[in-house]
């Protein structure tokens, strides 16, 4: 996992240009969702935390607007509205799964992936909307990351 993070992001924490096309693919899929789901899902500032086996915590920020994913970067997010935390094994399993949504739901049910709002209002929003939006969100993030990993693999070949 650490290799993929190092390969995918430059020294400033910005996503490498080579991987930007994955954002366009994920955004096209997001635009297919019903408007009410996009309204719930989008306009979020997500802080992803990956608890690495080495003991480190890797941070990934994802900024979403009504148009979709605007910015993906490695590092701490200013004023996040949602936090998603997962251990390295669970994240790798989701990224490599043939059915990433099922793997994500399994990881959430097992407690390997947790989520929550940052403020009390964000927490209410996260809890009430999570069942509706989790699958759509995870499909799009998994799609983005799967494309990212495919490009990493092809670069190594």
DOTIMI-443373 format. One record per residue (C-alpha): residue in one letter; x, y negated, z negated. Coordinates in steps of 0.02 Angstrom, whole numbers, plus 32768, in hexadecimal, padded with zeros to 4 digits. Layout:
N
+----+------+------+------+
: aa :    u :    v :    w :
+----+------+------+------+
:  A :    X :    Y :    Z :
...
+----+------+------+------+
This chain:
157
+----+------+------+------+
: aa :    u :    v :    w :
+----+------+------+------+
:  X : 8000 : 8000 : 8000 :
:  X : 808C : 7F87 : 7FD6 :
:  X : 80D6 : 7FA4 : 8083 :
:  X : 8030 : 7F79 : 80D7 :
:  X : 8022 : 7EDA : 8071 :
:  X : 80D4 : 7EA8 : 809C :
:  X : 80B9 : 7ED1 : 8154 :
:  X : 8011 : 7E79 : 8162 :
:  X : 803A : 7DD5 : 810B :
:  X : 80CA : 7D5D : 8125 :
:  X : 8137 : 7D15 : 809A :
:  X : 80B8 : 7C89 : 807E :
:  X : 802D : 7D09 : 8063 :
:  X : 7FD6 : 7CE3 : 8108 :
:  X : 7F92 : 7D70 : 8173 :
:  X : 8008 : 7D96 : 8201 :
:  X : 7FC5 : 7D54 : 82A9 :
:  X : 7FCA : 7E04 : 82F0 :
:  X : 7F3E : 7E36 : 8278 :
:  X : 7ECC : 7D9F : 8293 :
:  X : 7E66 : 7DFC : 8315 :
:  X : 7E21 : 7E6B : 828B :
:  X : 7DCA : 7DD2 : 8242 :
:  X : 7D71 : 7DB1 : 82E7 :
:  X : 7D34 : 7E66 : 82ED :
:  X : 7CF4 : 7E61 : 8239 :
:  X : 7CA0 : 7DB8 : 8258 :
:  X : 7C47 : 7DFA : 82F3 :
:  X : 7C02 : 7E89 : 8289 :
:  X : 7BCE : 7E0F : 8200 :
:  X : 7B6C : 7DA7 : 827E :
:  X : 7B02 : 7E41 : 82A5 :
:  X : 7AC1 : 7E44 : 81F2 :
:  X : 7A17 : 7DF7 : 81CA :
:  X : 7A1E : 7D3F : 819C :
:  X : 79E9 : 7D5A : 80E7 :
:  X : 7A77 : 7DD6 : 80CB :
:  X : 7AF6 : 7D62 : 811D :
:  X : 7AB6 : 7CD6 : 80AC :
:  X : 7AD6 : 7D41 : 8012 :
:  X : 7B7A : 7D8C : 804B :
:  X : 7BCC : 7CF8 : 809C :
:  X : 7C0B : 7C57 : 804A :
:  X : 7C6B : 7CBD : 7FCA :
:  X : 7D1C : 7CA8 : 7F8C :
:  X : 7D55 : 7D57 : 7F61 :
:  X : 7DEC : 7D82 : 7EF8 :
:  X : 7E1F : 7E35 : 7F18 :
:  X : 7E91 : 7E86 : 7E98 :
:  X : 7EEC : 7F26 : 7EC1 :
:  X : 7F35 : 7F7B : 7E27 :
:  X : 7FD1 : 7FCC : 7E6E :
:  X : 8018 : 8071 : 7E2F :
:  X : 80BA : 8012 : 7E0C :
:  X : 805F : 7FAB : 7D89 :
:  X : 8059 : 7F0D : 7DF3 :
:  X : 7FB7 : 7EB6 : 7E22 :
:  X : 7FA8 : 7E80 : 7ED7 :
:  X : 7F2F : 7DF3 : 7EFC :
:  X : 7ED3 : 7DDC : 7FA1 :
:  X : 7E65 : 7D44 : 7FC0 :
:  X : 7DD5 : 7D47 : 803C :
:  X : 7D76 : 7CA9 : 8066 :
:  X : 7CCE : 7CBD : 80BC :
:  X : 7C5E : 7C39 : 810A :
:  X : 7BB8 : 7C49 : 8166 :
:  X : 7C1D : 7C75 : 8201 :
:  X : 7C76 : 7D05 : 81A9 :
:  X : 7D26 : 7D24 : 816B :
:  X : 7D88 : 7C82 : 8177 :
:  X : 7E29 : 7CAA : 811F :
:  X : 7E7F : 7D45 : 80DA :
:  X : 7F1E : 7D2D : 8077 :
:  X : 7F8D : 7D80 : 7FF8 :
:  X : 7F89 : 7D22 : 7F54 :
:  X : 7F18 : 7CD2 : 7ED5 :
:  X : 7E73 : 7C85 : 7F0C :
:  X : 7E44 : 7BD9 : 7ECC :
:  X : 7D96 : 7BD9 : 7E7D :
:  X : 7D5E : 7C88 : 7EB0 :
:  X : 7CA4 : 7CAF : 7EA7 :
:  X : 7CBA : 7D6C : 7EA7 :
:  X : 7D42 : 7DE1 : 7E69 :
:  X : 7D5A : 7E92 : 7EAB :
:  X : 7DDB : 7EFD : 7E51 :
:  X : 7E16 : 7FA9 : 7E83 :
:  X : 7EA5 : 801D : 7E61 :
:  X : 7F1F : 8042 : 7EED :
:  X : 7EE7 : 80F6 : 7F05 :
:  X : 7E30 : 80C3 : 7F1A :
:  X : 7E59 : 8038 : 7F94 :
:  X : 7EC7 : 80AB : 7FFE :
:  X : 7E40 : 8131 : 7FFA :
:  X : 7DBD : 80B5 : 8039 :
:  X : 7E2F : 8074 : 80C2 :
:  X : 7E59 : 8123 : 80FF :
:  X : 7DAA : 816D : 80EE :
:  X : 7D44 : 81A5 : 8184 :
:  X : 7CAE : 815B : 8128 :
:  X : 7CF3 : 80C2 : 80CD :
:  X : 7C4A : 808B : 8089 :
:  X : 7C2C : 8134 : 8038 :
:  X : 7CDE : 8131 : 7FF2 :
:  X : 7CC3 : 8081 : 7FAE :
:  X : 7C1D : 80AD : 7F5B :
:  X : 7C6F : 8148 : 7F10 :
:  X : 7CFF : 80DD : 7ECD :
:  X : 7C84 : 805E : 7E84 :
:  X : 7C1F : 80E8 : 7E31 :
:  X : 7CBF : 8133 : 7DEB :
:  X : 7CF8 : 808A : 7DA9 :
:  X : 7D93 : 8086 : 7E19 :
:  X : 7D4E : 7FE9 : 7E6E :
:  X : 7CF8 : 7F64 : 7E05 :
:  X : 7CAA : 7EC0 : 7E35 :
:  X : 7C5F : 7E29 : 7DE3 :
:  X : 7C3B : 7D72 : 7DEF :
:  X : 7CB3 : 7CF5 : 7DA4 :
:  X : 7C35 : 7C81 : 7D51 :
:  X : 7B92 : 7CB4 : 7CFC :
:  X : 7B30 : 7C7E : 7D97 :
:  X : 7BA7 : 7CDC : 7E0A :
:  X : 7B94 : 7D76 : 7D9B :
:  X : 7AD6 : 7D6F : 7DAB :
:  X : 7AE6 : 7D5A : 7E67 :
:  X : 7B63 : 7DEA : 7E72 :
:  X : 7AF5 : 7E5F : 7E0D :
:  X : 7A51 : 7E35 : 7E64 :
:  X : 7A95 : 7E38 : 7F14 :
:  X : 7B19 : 7EBF : 7F06 :
:  X : 7AA8 : 7F4F : 7F38 :
:  X : 7A71 : 7EF3 : 7FD5 :
:  X : 7B18 : 7EB0 : 800E :
:  X : 7B9B : 7F2B : 7FD1 :
:  X : 7B8D : 7FA4 : 8061 :
:  X : 7B8F : 7F1B : 80E6 :
:  X : 7C20 : 7EC1 : 8093 :
:  X : 7C87 : 7F5E : 8079 :
:  X : 7C68 : 7F98 : 812C :
:  X : 7CAC : 7EF3 : 816C :
:  X : 7D41 : 7EEC : 80F6 :
:  X : 7D65 : 7FA3 : 8119 :
:  X : 7D57 : 7F81 : 81D4 :
:  X : 7DCE : 7EEF : 81C5 :
:  X : 7E4B : 7F52 : 815C :
:  X : 7E3E : 7FEE : 81C8 :
:  X : 7E69 : 7F87 : 8261 :
:  X : 7EF7 : 7F3A : 81FE :
:  X : 7F3B : 7FE7 : 81D0 :
:  X : 7F2A : 8025 : 8283 :
:  X : 7F94 : 7F93 : 82BE :
:  X : 8016 : 7FB4 : 8236 :
:  X : 801D : 806B : 8269 :
:  X : 802E : 8040 : 8321 :
:  X : 80B9 : 7FC4 : 82F8 :
:  X : 8118 : 804F : 829F :
:  X : 8103 : 80CC : 832D :
+----+------+------+------+
